[in-house]
Amino acid sequence: MAASIQYIPSKSGLNSLDLSDHFVVRLYGSQICTALDFYQQIKSALSFPDYFGDNLDALYDCLMDLEWIPNQNVSIVLYEGDQIFEEDMDAEFLSDILILMDDVSESWAIHDNEDIPIKNFNFYIVESNNLLNLLKGHEIEFDFISEQC
């Protein structure tokens, strides 16, 4: 089974992906100065229910539901990852997010809840040495997607 977190070393590497049938969420690190900014961006982009609680447990719960999204393929693309909390990078929070995204992807891969349609969940990181180092440091499995000629 392929890793569910994909690292793309340059924006041009996105050209090799066919996301035409995906529900794609684009997050921009330059707009994430706090954990609350992250939660609000993802809540808005994925149309989370009003009861979403701006914490990791609530994020996991909502990402494991997604029944309101008609597409089977759901992809989150994180741009500008090195600019998240640029002045005061919170490596622990970012590590927790990466671990959570990996857990969500793995959980969807073995999903067996007949009440909720299955999703193929992917998390793409574009051009971020800080996040790449966190992936490696926490030994989170990921695929490296390079530009194809």
Secondary structure, DSSP 8 states (H G I E B T S, - for coil): ---SEEEESSGGGGGG---TTEEEEEEEGGG-SSHHHHHHHHHHHTT--TT--SSHHHHHHHHTT-TT---SEEEEEEE-GGGTTTTS--HHHHHHHHHHHHHHHHHHHT---TTS---EEEEEEES-HHHHHHHHHTT---EE-----
